[in-house]
Amino acid sequence: MVREYTGHGVGRNLHEDPQVPNFAFEMGPLLRKGMVIAIEPMANVGDWHTKVADDHWKVLTADGSLSAHFEHTIAITDDRAEVLTCI
């Protein structure tokens, strides 16, 4: 799992706080009612390190291995987490 990027809060601006780690080695923020977050894991077949392409936008695996990335937006309600994105 890539460790250099995180999920994030969703609101009026791009990539708001809190940062939400996508790997189990680190505790993230306490989730509270009313929060909307994006969970964005990036799984690599090889090493977890990445590099940014010459276009300054694409993220590639540093070792050239295959990778997959997806994002789900989740709202924290009174009694559960509700997935807002379609699968």
Secondary structure, DSSP 8 states (H G I E B T S, - for coil): ---S--EEE-SSSTTEEEEE-SSTTS------TT-EEEE--EEESS-S-EEE-TTSS-EEETT---EEE--EEEEE-SS-EEE-S--
